């Protein structure tokens, strides 16, 4: 999940603004994660690419 989409339950502000200590702690934790900065559509695209590659491999492995 990206920081621009998260809303803090403590102060009801976007987490990327870091208004309260809870926001700042969560923002710091997400920035340490390698997946914190990845946009969700990139993950969906990678999953679709993986499914397409697996399907192509299965089709190529079947005897004619």
N, C-alpha and C positions, 0 to 999 in steps of 0.2 A: 504494500500500500504506500502511496506517495504522501508526503507531508501536506501537500496542498488540499487533500481531500479529507484529512482527519480533523475532527472537532473535539476539543478537550471537554471531558465530562465535569471537570472542576470549575472552569471559568466560562465555558460555552464559546470560546474563541477558537479560531483556527490554530492548530498546533504549530504551524510554521511561523506564527507571530511570536510565540514564546512569552505570553503575558504572565503566566504564573509558574511556580516551581515545577508543577506537574508537567506542564507543556514543555518546559526546557529540558527536563529529564527524559521525556519520551522522544523529543526531537534528537537529543544526543544519542539515545539508544538506537534510533532508526538510522542515523547517519553513520554509526559504526558498522551496521549490518551491510554486507555486500548487496543485498536485495532491496535495501531501503530506497535507493535512488532509481530503481528500475521501474519504468512505467508499466502498468498492468497490460496494456495492449502489446508490449514487446513480449511479455511472458506468454500471452495467448498466441501470438505469431510463432514463437518458438515451439509451442506445443503442437500447433497445426503442421509446422514443418516436420516435426518428429513423426507425427502420424502419417504424413504423406511419404516420408522416406521408408517407414516400416511397411506401408502398403506396397510401395514399389519393389521393395526387397522380396516380399512374399509373392508378388506376381512374377517376378523374374526367376524365382526358385522353383516354380511349378513346371513340371515337364509338359512339353507340347503335345 
